[in-house]
Structures are given as structure tokens and as C-alpha cells.
Amino acid sequence: MNFGNTSLPLNPLVAWPVLYLLTALALLGLTIAIWRGLSGAWFRILTALILLTSIANPSLQQEDRTLLSDIVLLIVDESASQTLSDRATQTAEAITRIKASVAKIPNTELRIVRFQDGNENAGSLAMTALAKALAKEPRARIAGAILLSDGRIHDLDLAPDLPAPLHLLLTGKKTDWDRRLIIKSAPAFAIMNEEVRLALRIEDEGTAPGAQEADLTIAVDDAEPQIYRIPVGQDIELPVRLPHGGMNVLQISIPKEEGELTDRNNAAVVQINGVRDRLRVLLISGEPHAGERVWRNLLKSDASVDLVHFTIMRPPEKQDDTPISELSLIAFPTRELFIEKINKFDLIIFDRYSMQGILPMSYLENVSNYVRKGGTVLITAGPEFGTVDSLWHSPLAEVLPVEPTARIIEEGFRPKLTDLGKRHPVTEGLEALAPKDGWGRWFRLVEVKPIAGQVVMSGPDDRPLLVLNRVGEGRVAVLASDQAWLWSRGYEGGGPQLELLRRLAHWMLKEPELEEEALTATVQGQNQTITRRSIAPTPPSDLTITSPDGTTTTVQMQQAGPGRYQTSWQAPMMGLYRLEQDNLTRMIAVGPSAPKEFERTIASGEELASIISPTNGDIQRLEEGIPDIRTVREGRPASGRGWIGIIPRGAYATEDISVVPLLPTWLWLILSTTLALAAWLLEGRKTTPRNSL
């Protein structure tokens, strides 16, 4: 029993079950006494009450209390979405006003808790911040909590049990609107040059102007962007074709409209790995020789290669009486290969081919056009390349990067990388694959003069051995020797013919990882590892990084190897980054292109309503005015027009306690004895008979 600072605690002299039993016996006896109509029944009742009370041993407890202040929690959202528009200014003004309002309330303190974006794109963790703040304070002192936020909270399932009202003061404006790009689905892999569909949507939120269509721009790597006019608010499927194998980076964006809240969610980067259904190779061997079988075995060993191979077994100048129709098991389908199906081949290899009258000049003209339109040709030259029957004397010479001198060098030499070759991605690092004594020797070189392209390997006296060149949209490579097969046979330790051929084929097929000038980046967490490949003799200029918020950072890259520069950079935030260096540009996404904070940016309290309502709290917009703070009694409305309420808790700390018996033992004894004697005397007087005369 409590009376303010005074209470009457009970400390029975016997166990509680015994006390209950004594009480029951007393009640039974008193009931019998009343039923029999004993005149001293009420004295008996008082006697039993005094005895039972004395056994219960009540004490008078006096507490010396110190009143504790009430605590109001102010949870301030400082996540990325709070930087939009004038929300930061609204928040700062509200904090100043709330501080002043709480300061006017007696015995009340304000605790300010600020939180930023959660790690790993977790979004706004307001409920986590509120729970941590509650854990630090006694619940009995919490008079209320105020959340300053745009209402876009991402941990609602972690909302704590509140002992007082929770109010949301909403930043932002009712007139805000935003347009965002949503990539609903995109494949991780797709077959090159085959149509793949991206599912996407352009969506408006808030008081949008109601546009029916919007421009959508899409670019693959550094290719010219394409613009589509697509409807707003509808799911669409956009057809895309991947131009090359390896990683294709698709940059998709919509322009920022006037009055739009942010453009942080207007762009996305989709990375799709392009794979070839089959690598279609046409190999034409001008004559049987030791290296022919090596080429065939190398190409046939790859299950992803569809090889069409023809070997000219007998040149036309070798005359005999055999009819032309019987010179081969199957006819050489020159027209079909070089007119009808030439564009279906990914790579054409002329292996020691000479002008023998089998391929008309018009067919070789088609090969030149095939290269200019994006095709690839590899020529492995033997002695015939320096003769009058050389391909140099055909229309194919228009795309060749070398001119033969008609001199054949037949001596042992070890192929080596040129200074450029040590930096070029086709040959860079091949020296590390050499055996202890170096690569095995070759014994023949066709002397050529480079007239274009890049010399990446050389032979005796630094004469060109492997020359690469770009022609139009296609690529050409000339290997000025027919002795590469010695490496495959392991002669004098051999050499990396398989790796060289693989890289050469991938370069000719425009794989991004083998581009001479390339800017790439890999992301782990928020750390970007940026790599620049360059065959230029001088280091590239500084790298410019544009962050999602528009700020730029200049980074100097360090050389990590021949022709390779690298740097590691910690991204300050999630989002889409633009990397620029010299004439190269690369978009890279750290986390999602649009972080969770910018997926939905319109301020709203709808999601928090189910948490605020049970606490008797309220949701009010700051643009309508910063509300006053009042104290209300528990159970009464805690909000109204222009004000929000907190509940005084009246918490206290007990400094000292004094405990004394309610009555001394001797007084309990006197009271019980007196009442029992009174009952006995009263009942004795009533029952004693009168004396008769």
C-alpha cells in the first residue's frame, strides 16, 4: 500500500500460507459467532483483525525521493535522401525550434540522435537508431520520441516497443515529384549479335506533370548512344544486340526534367557477358606443310570452334591428265564461301596461300570489304608471300599492314617481343611463359616492311615477325613465318603458341580485355580497382572520377606492368560513377546504380503510420509549420493542429528509506487483549442468570 512517499509493506511473522489458513479459521469462527447471535461478536471480529494484522507485521516505510527529469528523444535522419531539395534546411530549422520548445518544459531533457545511411546499401535505419537510443535511457523516463525524416525508412520490421508517443515531422514538400528508371530484369549472359530483351520501366511519383512519353538513351560501351521514345508508367521490353564477346557494359539513362527532385535514379548500368554461340573459322591452306596439321589440331581442339578447312593439294601449274572434277573428293565451294557466306565467318586464315588462280580477284576483293565492315583476317606467310603469286599482288593488299621485299631469311632465330609488344595486350607477359633457355628457335622468316599497324614480335635483326592492324571496323594480322608449329612440337622447349593464338584470336574478335587502349574497373564493396591499358610510350593523363552527386576527383594512376596502370579508390557513396581519362570513358556502378535511398524519394509517412498510430503519435509536415510541444496526460490525445504532445512520466530516484513498525508489539498485545476481554465481559453479562429471592 502506497501513500505518496509513504508505504505500508507487510513482512509476516509466519509464512503466507499459514497466515491465509489463520485468516480462514478466524473467519469461520466469527461466522459461527455471528450466526449464534453472540453479543460480543463484533469485539471478537476486532480482536481477530488486530491479531492477524500483528502477525502480518506491517511497517511504516518512508522514502526520500529525488524527482528525475523526463527525456524526449529526437531522431534526426541524415541519410542521402535528406540532402534533396531543401530538406536539410527544414531539418536544421526544426531542430532549433524543438530545442527551444523542450527547454521551456520544466524538468524535461532533449536527447538528439543522428543516423546516416546503413552499410552495404541498407538504406535509412531509423528504427535501429531509435531502438539504440531507447536502450541507453530508462524507459520510465521516456516522455516521447520525435522523428525528423522524409518517411522513407527501410527497417520498419525492427521498430521497438515505445512507452510514449512517437511523432513524425515530415520533410519535403507536397509538390515534389520524381522520375526514375527501373531495370526490372536483365540477363547475365547473352549470345553475341542475337537479340536480347531488357525489361524496364519509367515511373513518375509525386505531383508529376503527367508526361506520356520520355526519351531513353542506351549505349553499349563507347558506342554511339541510341535514343528511344518510350511510354511512362508502362513495363516495356527493349531489344539489344551485344556487339562483342566478354563483358558488355550497357549504359541506360533518361534525361532530368525541369522540377524533378533528383536525377540519381535516372540512369543504370547493366553488365551482360557476351558469349559466342560458335566461333566460325575458315582456314585455307595453300599447300600441305608441317604447320598445317598444327593449325588444324589447335582449332579443332576447341569445342566452341566451327572450322571449315580446305587444303589445295595440287596447284594448277602441276600439269597431268587428271580431270579437274576428279582432283578432290568434294568441290571447293568458292562462290558459296566468298560471296554468299563470307560475312558469317568470325575469322579467315590464309595459311601459306598464294595466287594460284583458284580464287578470282573479285572474291579477294570481297575479303577486303569483309575486313572493312568488321571482319578479321590472319595471314601466316611462307616463301610464297615474297613471290609474284603473293597475296600482296591481289586486292587483299589494300588491307595488309606489310609489304614483302621478296627476301626469305632462312636461319635459326628466337622470336622476341618488341618494346611495343611488351605493352600490347596480345603479347604482354608472354615472355614469362618461356622455358629456362627461352623460346625455341624458328628457321624461316619472310622479310616484310611494315607500312601500317603495330609490330609486336620481331625476328633476326629486329625484322618484323607479327604485325597487327585495324582497317575500318575490322582487323588484320600478319605472321611473317610458317614455323610457329615448332613451338607446338616442343622443339628446343617450344613456346606459347596456343596462348599466342588464343590472344590473337580474341584481339581480332574485339574482346574488350585485349583492347590496346582500355579503361576498366572492378568493384568489391565500395572499393574500385581501376585499370588502364595503353600501348603509348608515355603514361596516360590523370583519371577523373565523377561521383553520383556530381563532385569530381582527380587520381594519378601508378604503373603496374608494361602498358598497364592501376589504382585503388574508395568510393564515398553508392551509385553510378563516371571514369574519364584521355579520350576513354567508362561508367561503373558501386552497389546498385540507384541506391536504396534514391529508389523512392517522395516524402511520405504512409509506411510509418502503422507504427506511430498505436503510440498515440501523429504525422505532421514541416512545410505547414513546426509544431509546438506540449505535455498531456497519459491516455489523452497527444497531438493537435500545430502541436504535438509528450507525457510527463514522474520518474524518481529513491535516495533513502526509513522503516519502522506500524505499532510496537506490546501495543498490539494490549489492543487484542482489551478487545478479547471486552467480548468476554459482554457475553458473560448477557448469559449470567438473575438470583431469585
Residue pairs with C-beta under 8 A, 6 or more apart in sequence:
1 7
1 8
5 62
5 63
5 64
5 65
6 60
6 61
6 62
6 63
7 61
7 63
8 58
8 59
8 60
8 61
8 662
9 58
9 59
9 61
9 659
10 56
10 57
10 58
10 59
11 56
11 57
11 58
11 59
12 19
12 55
12 56
12 57
13 55
13 56
13 57
14 22
14 55
19 52
19 55
19 56
22 52
22 55
23 52
26 48
26 51
26 52
29 44
29 48
30 41
30 44
30 45
30 48
33 40
33 41
33 44
34 41
38 44
38 683
39 682
39 683
39 686
40 678
40 679
40 680
40 681
40 682
40 683
41 679
43 675
43 676
43 678
43 679
43 682
44 676
44 679
46 675
47 672
47 675
47 676
47 679
50 668
50 671
50 672
50 675
51 668
51 672
53 668
54 663
54 665
54 668
54 669
54 672
57 661
58 661
58 662
59 659
59 660
59 661
59 662
60 659
60 660
60 661
60 662
61 657
61 658
61 659
62 657
62 658
62 659
63 654
63 656
63 657
64 654
64 655
64 656
64 657
64 658
65 652
65 653
65 654
65 655
66 652
66 653
66 654
66 655
67 107
67 650
67 651
67 652
68 138
68 141
68 651
68 652
68 653
69 107
69 108
69 109
69 141
70 105
70 107
70 108
70 109
70 141
70 142
70 143
70 646
70 648
70 649
70 651
71 108
71 109
71 110
71 111
71 137
71 141
71 142
71 143
72 102
72 108
72 109
72 110
72 111
72 143
72 144
72 145
72 146
72 629
72 646
73 111
73 113
73 130
73 133
73 134
73 137
73 142
73 144
73 145
73 146
74 95
74 98
74 110
74 111
74 112
74 113
74 145
74 146
74 148
75 113
75 115
75 126
75 129
75 130
75 133
75 145
75 146
75 147
75 148
75 149
76 91
76 95
76 112
76 113
76 114
76 115
76 148
77 91
77 115
77 124
77 126
77 147
77 148
77 149
77 150
77 171
78 91
78 114
78 115
78 116
79 115
79 116
79 117
79 123
79 124
79 597
80 117
80 573
80 595
80 597
80 598
81 87
81 124
81 150
81 152
81 597
81 598
81 601
82 88
82 91
82 149
82 150
82 171
83 549
84 150
84 172
84 261
84 262
84 601
85 172
85 173
85 176
85 261
87 150
87 171
87 172
87 603
90 171
90 172
90 622
90 623
91 148
91 171
93 622
93 626
94 148
94 169
94 622
94 626
95 112
95 148
97 626
98 110
98 146
98 626
98 629
99 110
101 628
101 629
102 108
102 109
102 110
102 629
103 110
105 629
105 631
105 646
107 648
108 143
108 646
108 648
111 133
111 137
113 129
113 130
113 132
113 133
114 129
115 124
115 125
115 126
115 128
115 129
117 123
117 124
117 573
117 574
117 595
117 597
118 124
118 125
118 128
118 154
118 155
120 525
120 591
121 574
121 591
121 592
121 595
121 596
122 154
122 155
122 596
123 152
123 153
123 154
123 155
123 595
123 596
123 597
124 149
124 152
124 153
124 154
124 155
124 597
125 153
125 154
125 155
125 158
126 147
126 149
126 153
126 155
127 153
127 155
127 156
127 157
127 158
127 159
127 160
127 611
128 155
128 158
130 145
130 147
130 159
130 160
130 166
131 158
131 159
131 160
133 145
134 142
134 160
134 162
138 651
139 163
140 163
140 649
140 651
141 649
141 651
142 162
142 163
142 164
142 649
143 164
143 631
143 646
143 647
143 648
143 649
144 164
144 165
144 166
144 167
144 617
144 638
144 644
144 645
144 646
144 647
145 162
145 164
145 165
145 166
145 167
146 166
146 167
146 168
146 169
146 644
147 166
147 167
147 168
147 169
147 608
148 169
148 171
149 168
149 169
149 170
149 171
150 170
150 171
150 172
150 601
150 603
150 604
151 168
151 170
151 603
151 604
151 605
151 606
151 607
151 608
151 619
152 597
152 600
152 601
152 603
152 604
152 607
153 607
153 608
154 596
156 607
156 608
156 611
159 611
162 615
164 615
164 646
164 647
164 649
165 615
165 616
165 617
165 618
165 638
165 639
165 644
165 645
165 646
165 647
166 611
166 612
166 615
166 617
167 612
167 617
167 618
167 619
167 620
167 638
167 639
167 644
168 605
168 608
168 612
168 617
168 618
168 619
168 620
169 620
169 621
169 622
169 626
169 627
170 603
170 604
170 605
170 619
170 620
170 621
170 622
171 603
171 622
172 602
172 603
172 621
172 623
173 603
173 623
174 207
174 621
174 623
175 206
175 207
176 206
176 207
176 261
176 601
176 602
176 603
177 204
177 205
177 206
177 207
177 208
177 209
177 259
177 260
177 261
177 602
178 204
178 205
178 206
178 208
178 260
178 261
178 262
178 265
178 601
178 602
179 202
179 203
179 204
179 205
179 208
179 214
179 232
179 254
179 257
179 260
179 266
180 202
180 203
180 205
180 265
180 266
180 594
180 598
180 599
180 600
180 601
181 200
181 201
181 202
181 216
181 252
181 253
181 254
181 265
181 266
181 267
181 268
181 594
182 200
182 201
182 202
182 203
183 198
183 199
183 200
183 252
183 268
183 270
183 593
184 199
184 200
184 201
184 235
185 198
185 199
186 198
186 199
186 250
186 270
186 272
187 196
187 272
188 272
188 273
189 272
189 273
189 274
189 275
190 196
190 242
190 272
190 273
190 274
190 275
191 242
191 274
191 275
191 276
191 277
192 241
192 242
192 243
192 244
192 245
192 274
192 275
192 276
192 277
193 241
193 242
193 243
194 241
194 242
194 277
195 239
195 240
195 241
196 239
196 240
196 241
196 242
196 272
197 237
197 238
197 239
197 240
198 237
198 238
198 240
198 250
198 252
198 270
199 235
199 236
199 237
200 216
200 235
200 236
200 238
200 252
201 233
201 234
201 235
201 236
202 214
202 216
202 230
202 231
202 232
202 233
202 254
203 232
203 233
204 210
204 211
204 232
204 233
205 600
205 601
205 602
206 261
206 602
209 257
209 259
211 232
211 257
212 231
212 232
213 229
213 230
213 231
213 232
214 229
214 230
214 232
214 254
214 255
214 257
215 227
215 228
215 229
215 254
215 255
216 227
216 228
216 229
216 230
216 238
216 252
216 253
216 254
217 225
217 226
217 227
217 228
217 251
217 252
217 253
217 254
217 255
218 225
218 226
218 228
218 238
218 240
218 250
218 251
218 252
218 253
219 225
219 226
219 250
219 251
220 240
220 242
220 243
220 248
220 249
220 250
220 251
221 243
221 248
221 249
221 512
222 584
222 585
223 243
225 251
228 238
230 236
230 238
240 250
242 248
242 272
242 274
243 274
243 510
244 274
244 509
244 510
244 511
244 512
245 274
245 275
245 276
245 506
245 509
245 510
245 511
246 273
246 274
246 511
246 512
246 513
247 271
247 272
247 273
247 274
247 512
248 271
248 272
248 273
248 274
248 512
249 269
249 270
249 271
249 586
249 587
250 269
250 270
250 271
250 272
251 267
251 269
251 587
252 267
252 268
252 269
252 270
253 266
253 267
253 268
254 266
254 267
255 266
256 263
256 266
261 601
261 602
262 598
262 601
264 548
264 549
264 575
264 594
264 595
264 598
265 594
265 598
265 599
265 601
267 576
267 587
267 593
267 594
268 576
268 589
268 593
268 594
269 576
269 587
269 588
269 589
269 593
276 304
276 346
276 509
278 304
278 305
278 306
279 302
279 304
279 305
279 306
279 346
279 347
279 505
279 509
280 306
280 308
280 344
280 345
280 346
280 347
281 299
281 305
281 306
281 307
281 308
281 345
281 346
281 347
281 348
281 349
282 308
282 337
282 345
282 347
282 348
282 349
283 295
283 296
283 299
283 307
283 308
283 309
283 310
283 349
283 351
284 309
284 310
284 312
284 348
284 349
284 350
284 351
284 353
285 292
285 295
285 309
285 310
285 311
285 312
285 351
285 352
285 353
286 312
286 350
286 351
286 352
286 353
286 354
286 356
286 382
286 384
287 311
287 312
287 313
287 315
287 352
288 311
288 313
289 352
289 382
289 482
290 485
291 351
291 352
291 380
291 482
291 483
291 484
291 485
292 311
292 351
292 352
293 485
294 484
294 485
294 488
294 489
294 497
295 349
295 351
295 380
295 485
296 307
296 309
297 488
298 488
298 497
298 498
298 501
299 305
299 307
299 309
300 307
308 337
308 345
310 332
312 332
312 353
312 356
312 358
313 327
313 328
314 327
315 354
315 356
316 356
316 357
316 358
317 356
325 331
332 358
334 358
334 359
334 360
334 363
338 359
338 363
338 364
338 366
338 367
339 363
339 366
342 348
342 366
342 367
342 370
342 375
343 370
343 373
343 375
345 375
346 376
346 509
347 376
347 377
347 378
347 505
347 508
347 509
348 367
348 370
348 375
348 376
348 377
348 378
349 377
349 378
349 379
349 380
350 377
350 378
350 379
350 380
350 391
351 380
351 482
352 380
352 381
352 382
352 384
352 482
353 379
353 384
353 391
354 384
354 385
354 387
354 389
354 390
354 391
355 389
355 390
355 391
355 393
355 394
356 389
361 394
361 395
364 391
364 394
364 395
364 396
365 395
367 375
367 377
367 395
367 396
368 395
368 396
368 398
368 399
370 377
370 474
371 377
371 399
371 471
371 472
371 474
371 475
371 476
372 399
372 471
372 472
372 473
372 474
373 472
373 473
373 474
374 472
374 473
374 474
375 474
376 474
376 475
376 476
376 477
376 508
376 509
377 396
377 399
377 474
377 475
377 476
377 477
378 476
378 477
378 478
378 479
378 504
378 508
379 385
379 391
379 400
379 476
379 477
379 478
379 479
380 479
380 481
380 482
380 484
381 404
381 446
381 448
381 478
381 479
381 480
381 481
381 482
382 444
382 446
382 481
382 482
383 408
383 444
383 446
384 390
385 391
385 392
385 404
385 446
385 448
385 480
386 404
386 405
386 406
386 407
386 408
386 446
386 447
387 406
390 404
391 397
391 400
392 400
392 403
392 404
399 469
399 471
399 474
399 476
400 469
400 476
400 478
401 450
401 451
401 452
401 453
401 467
401 468
401 469
401 476
401 478
402 448
402 449
402 450
402 451
402 453
402 464
402 467
402 478
402 480
403 448
403 449
403 451
404 446
404 447
404 448
404 449
405 447
405 448
405 449
406 447
407 446
407 447
408 444
408 445
408 446
408 447
409 444
409 445
409 446
409 447
409 459
409 460
409 463
410 443
410 444
410 445
411 443
411 460
412 441
412 442
412 443
413 441
413 442
413 443
413 445
413 459
413 460
414 438
414 439
414 440
414 441
414 442
415 439
415 442
415 457
415 458
415 459
415 465
415 495
416 439
416 457
416 458
417 427
417 430
417 431
417 456
417 457
417 458
418 455
418 456
418 457
418 458
418 462
419 537
420 454
420 455
420 456
420 535
421 427
421 428
421 455
421 456
421 457
421 458
421 466
422 428
422 431
422 562
422 563
423 534
423 535
423 562
423 563
423 564
424 454
424 456
424 468
424 516
424 535
424 563
425 503
425 507
425 513
425 514
425 515
425 516
425 518
425 533
425 563
426 456
426 468
426 500
426 503
426 504
426 507
426 514
427 456
427 457
427 466
427 500
427 503
428 561
428 562
428 563
428 564
429 561
430 496
430 499
430 500
433 495
433 496
433 499
434 493
434 495
434 496
435 493
435 494
436 493
437 492
437 493
438 493
439 487
439 493
439 494
439 495
439 496
440 486
440 487
440 490
440 491
440 492
440 493
440 494
440 495
441 486
441 491
441 492
442 459
442 481
442 483
442 484
442 486
443 483
443 486
444 481
444 482
444 483
445 459
445 460
445 463
445 465
445 480
445 481
446 480
446 481
447 463
447 480
448 463
448 464
448 467
448 478
448 480
449 464
450 464
450 467
452 469
453 467
453 468
453 469
453 470
453 476
454 467
454 468
454 469
454 516
454 535
455 464
455 465
455 466
455 467
456 466
456 467
456 468
457 464
457 465
457 466
458 464
458 465
459 465
459 480
459 481
463 480
464 480
465 479
465 480
465 481
466 477
466 478
466 479
466 480
467 477
467 478
467 480
468 475
468 476
468 477
468 507
469 475
469 476
469 477
470 476
475 507
475 508
475 510
477 504
477 507
477 508
484 497
484 500
485 497
486 492
486 494
487 494
487 495
487 496
487 497
488 494
488 497
488 498
503 514
506 513
506 514
507 514
507 515
512 518
512 520
513 520
515 533
516 533
516 534
516 535
517 533
517 534
517 535
517 536
517 582
517 584
518 531
518 532
518 533
518 584
519 530
519 531
519 532
519 533
519 579
519 581
519 584
519 585
519 586
520 530
520 531
520 532
520 533
520 586
521 528
521 529
521 530
521 531
521 579
521 586
521 588
522 528
522 529
522 531
523 529
523 571
523 588
523 589
523 590
526 570
526 571
526 572
526 573
526 574
526 590
526 591
527 568
527 569
527 570
527 571
528 568
528 569
528 570
528 571
528 577
528 588
528 590
529 566
529 567
529 568
530 543
530 555
530 557
530 566
530 567
530 568
530 569
530 579
531 560
531 564
531 565
531 566
532 540
532 543
532 557
532 564
532 565
532 566
532 581
532 584
533 563
533 564
533 565
534 540
534 563
534 565
535 563
539 557
539 559
539 565
540 557
540 565
540 581
540 582
541 581
541 582
542 554
542 555
542 556
542 557
542 581
543 554
543 555
543 556
543 557
543 567
543 579
543 580
543 581
544 552
544 553
544 554
544 555
544 579
544 580
544 581
545 552
545 553
545 554
545 555
545 569
545 577
545 578
545 579
545 580
546 552
546 577
546 578
546 580
547 553
547 571
547 572
547 573
547 575
547 577
548 573
548 574
548 575
548 576
548 577
549 573
549 575
553 569
555 567
555 569
556 567
557 565
557 566
557 567
557 581
558 565
558 566
558 567
559 565
560 566
571 577
571 590
573 590
573 595
574 590
574 591
574 592
574 595
574 597
575 589
575 590
575 591
575 593
575 594
575 595
575 598
576 587
576 588
576 589
576 590
576 593
576 594
577 587
577 588
577 589
577 590
578 585
578 586
578 587
579 585
579 586
579 587
579 588
580 586
603 621
605 612
605 619
608 619
609 619
612 618
612 619
616 637
616 638
616 639
617 638
617 639
617 644
618 638
618 639
618 644
620 627
620 639
620 644
625 642
627 639
627 642
627 643
627 644
628 642
628 643
628 644
629 643
629 644
629 645
629 646
630 643
630 644
630 645
630 646
631 645
631 646
631 647
631 648
632 638
632 645
632 646
632 647
633 647
634 647
636 645
637 645
638 644
638 645
638 646
638 647
639 645
663 671
